[in-house]
Amino acid sequence: MTQEDKLARLIAEACLDEKALDVVVLDVHELTVITDYFVIASGRNVIQVRSILEHVQEKLQDQDIYPIRKEGLQQGVWSVLDYNSVILHVFRQEEREYYQLENLWADAPRLMIESGV
């Protein structure tokens, strides 16, 4: 398991800790040069989206891992934490259904993620 793979799983597990919905990890390293993995998750509302993002940041900061870029955290409808090799997208459910980011990357293999793994 690569460091990138471990980071993607850690981020996904942190999302699940906060009861994120439909957490998906896409391995896009053969499809794009911008990152190796996308982690995509949903929250029921803006408050949950923000809670997911805060928890992920805290969990990774405990390991001295910090995002290189943050976008949309205040709005809480589509927020992004860019950890270089892994980019986390957390949507409010309505926006995720509208943008269907997974469909744009339909050719990407998915990693299986289970809570507590």
PEMO-V89000 format. One record per helix or strand. SS is the DSSP state (helix for helix, strand for strand). FROM is the first residue (numbers start at 0). TO is the last residue. Records with the same first field share a line. If there is no record, write none. Layout:
BEGIN
SS->FROM-TO ; FROM-TO
END
This chain:
BEGIN
helix->2-16 ; 45-60 ; 92-98 ; 100-103
strand->20-26 ; 36-42 ; 68-70 ; 77-81 ; 85-91 ; 108-110
END
